[in-house]
């Protein structure tokens, strides 16, 4: 189907994987060891988080489940219009419930952080809190902690990445509607460098 095979952009899986990659870059910048989509992480389930982050000092880990929420979904549109952040909060709650009974090797419950990004810009509160915590680990070339620059850069970078994906999806759909699929393949909005 179109959702599975559109590797140049447009599928929900492609957008999700693009955001997962950006978060992985962010974690690498602060030198946190992490693994993308660890298989068999949970003892009795096929659930799979997007990133597991390992804390070498404490031996602990946390699981990040990245989710892109669309505020135009018909079942939540009315509530989303009345309450700012409703979609992100609802998706965070859904993710927490999904993983509430999971166990990792050793029988422990995983520390889960649902990373919710609404398609049109709003971040979930848990993703913002985690970015704030990450910023305390950031260092510039001289070794100084540069919290403000780190947060500003990564918040913009991740938000722009999502909007570039949205623009790519929209441009491809518009070209398909207009019957210009051949022209669309020659034009790749995603190749624009935005940092």
C-alpha positions as CSV (number, residue, x, y, z in Angstrom):
1,X,0.0,0.0,0.0
2,X,1.0,3.6,-0.3
3,X,1.5,3.8,3.5
4,X,4.1,1.1,3.4
5,X,6.0,1.7,0.1
6,X,6.3,5.5,-0.1
7,X,10.0,5.7,0.9
8,X,10.5,9.2,-0.4
9,X,8.0,10.7,2.0
10,X,4.4,10.7,2.7
11,X,3.7,7.7,4.8
12,X,3.1,7.9,8.5
13,X,5.9,5.3,9.0
14,X,8.4,7.5,7.1
15,X,7.5,10.6,9.1
16,X,7.7,8.7,12.4
17,X,11.2,7.2,11.5
18,X,12.4,10.7,10.5
19,X,11.5,12.0,13.9
20,X,13.0,9.0,15.7
21,X,16.3,9.6,13.8
22,X,16.3,13.2,14.9
23,X,15.8,12.3,18.5
24,X,18.6,9.8,18.2
25,X,20.9,12.6,17.0
26,X,19.9,14.6,20.0
27,X,20.8,11.8,22.4
28,X,24.1,11.3,20.6
29,X,25.0,14.9,21.0
30,X,24.9,14.6,24.8
31,X,26.7,11.2,24.6
32,X,23.9,9.0,25.9
33,X,24.1,5.4,24.8
34,X,20.9,4.3,23.2
35,X,19.4,1.6,21.0
36,X,16.8,2.1,18.3
37,X,13.8,-0.3,18.4
38,X,15.3,-2.9,20.7
39,X,13.8,-6.3,19.9
40,X,12.5,-8.5,22.7
41,X,12.8,-5.7,25.3
42,X,9.6,-6.7,27.1
43,X,9.2,-10.2,28.6
44,X,5.6,-11.0,27.7
45,X,4.7,-8.7,24.9
46,X,5.3,-7.8,21.3
47,X,5.2,-4.0,22.2
48,X,8.3,-2.2,21.1
49,X,9.5,1.2,22.1
50,X,11.4,3.4,19.6
51,X,14.5,4.1,21.6
52,X,16.0,2.7,24.8
53,X,18.4,5.0,26.6
54,X,21.0,3.5,28.9
55,X,22.4,5.3,32.0
56,X,25.9,4.0,32.4
57,X,26.3,5.6,35.8
58,X,23.2,4.0,37.4
59,X,22.8,1.0,35.2
60,X,19.2,2.0,34.6
61,X,17.4,2.6,31.3
62,X,14.4,4.3,30.0
63,X,12.2,3.7,27.0
64,X,11.1,6.4,24.6
65,X,8.0,5.8,22.6
66,X,7.7,8.5,19.9
67,X,4.2,9.3,18.7
68,X,2.9,11.7,16.2
69,X,-0.6,12.8,16.9
70,X,-3.0,14.5,14.5
71,X,-5.5,17.0,16.0
72,X,-7.9,16.5,13.1
73,X,-8.9,13.0,14.0
74,X,-12.6,12.9,13.9
75,X,-13.0,11.3,17.4
76,X,-11.1,14.1,19.1
77,X,-11.6,17.1,16.9
78,X,-14.2,18.8,19.1
79,X,-12.2,18.3,22.3
80,X,-9.0,19.4,20.6
81,X,-10.6,22.6,19.5
82,X,-11.7,23.4,23.1
83,X,-8.6,22.6,25.0
84,X,-5.0,23.5,24.1
85,X,-2.8,20.4,24.2
86,X,-5.7,18.0,24.5
87,X,-4.4,15.7,21.7
88,X,-0.9,15.5,23.2
89,X,-2.2,14.8,26.7
90,X,-4.6,12.1,25.4
91,X,-1.8,10.4,23.4
92,X,0.6,10.5,26.4
93,X,-2.1,8.8,28.5
94,X,-2.8,6.2,25.9
95,X,0.9,5.3,25.6
96,X,1.3,5.1,29.4
97,X,-1.6,2.7,29.6
98,X,-0.3,0.6,26.7
99,X,3.0,0.0,28.5
100,X,1.6,-0.1,32.1
101,X,1.9,-3.9,32.5
102,X,5.2,-4.4,30.7
103,X,8.2,-6.0,32.4
104,X,11.8,-6.0,31.3
105,X,14.5,-8.6,32.1
106,X,14.8,-8.8,35.9
107,X,11.1,-8.3,36.3
108,X,11.2,-4.5,36.5
109,X,8.7,-2.2,35.0
110,X,10.3,0.0,32.4
111,X,10.6,3.8,32.8
112,X,8.6,5.0,29.9
113,X,8.6,8.4,28.4
114,X,5.9,9.0,25.7
115,X,7.3,11.5,23.2
116,X,4.2,13.1,21.6
117,X,4.5,15.6,18.8
118,X,1.3,17.0,17.3
119,X,1.6,17.2,13.6
120,X,1.2,21.0,13.6
121,X,3.7,21.9,16.3
122,X,2.6,21.2,19.9
123,X,4.8,19.0,21.9
124,X,3.7,16.7,24.7
125,X,4.6,17.8,28.2
126,X,6.8,14.7,28.9
127,X,8.8,15.2,25.7
128,X,9.4,18.8,26.7
129,X,10.4,17.8,30.2
130,X,12.9,15.2,28.8
131,X,14.4,17.8,26.5
132,X,14.9,20.2,29.4
133,X,16.6,17.4,31.4
134,X,18.8,16.6,28.4
135,X,19.9,20.2,28.0
136,X,21.6,20.0,31.4
137,X,24.0,17.4,29.9
138,X,24.9,19.6,26.9
139,X,28.3,21.1,26.6
140,X,29.8,23.6,24.1
141,X,33.3,23.3,22.6
142,X,34.8,24.8,25.7
143,X,33.1,22.3,28.0
144,X,30.6,24.8,29.4
145,X,27.0,23.8,29.9
146,X,24.9,25.7,27.4
147,X,21.3,24.9,28.3
148,X,19.5,27.6,26.5
149,X,21.3,27.1,23.1
150,X,20.8,23.3,23.3
151,X,17.1,23.6,24.1
152,X,16.5,26.2,21.4
153,X,18.4,24.3,18.8
154,X,16.8,20.9,19.3
155,X,13.3,22.3,19.8
156,X,13.6,24.1,16.5
157,X,15.4,21.3,14.8
158,X,12.8,18.7,15.8
159,X,9.8,21.0,15.0
160,X,11.2,22.0,11.7
161,X,11.9,18.4,10.8
162,X,8.3,17.5,11.5
163,X,7.0,20.5,9.5
164,X,9.3,19.5,6.6
165,X,7.7,16.0,6.7
166,X,4.3,17.6,6.7
167,X,5.1,19.8,3.7
168,X,6.5,16.8,1.8
169,X,3.4,14.8,2.5
170,X,1.1,17.7,1.4
171,X,3.1,18.5,-1.7
172,X,3.0,14.8,-2.8
173,X,-0.7,14.6,-2.2
174,X,-1.4,17.8,-4.1
175,X,0.7,16.5,-7.1
176,X,-1.2,13.2,-7.0
177,X,-4.5,15.1,-6.9
178,X,-3.4,17.2,-9.9
179,X,-2.2,14.2,-11.8
180,X,1.4,15.4,-11.7
181,X,3.0,12.4,-10.0
182,X,5.9,12.5,-12.5
183,X,6.7,16.1,-11.7
184,X,6.5,15.3,-8.0
185,X,9.2,12.7,-8.3
186,X,11.6,15.3,-9.7
187,X,10.9,17.7,-6.9
188,X,12.0,16.7,-3.4
189,X,11.1,19.3,-0.8
190,X,12.8,17.2,1.8
191,X,16.3,17.9,0.4
192,X,16.2,21.5,1.6
193,X,18.8,22.0,4.4
194,X,17.2,23.6,7.4
195,X,19.2,23.9,10.6
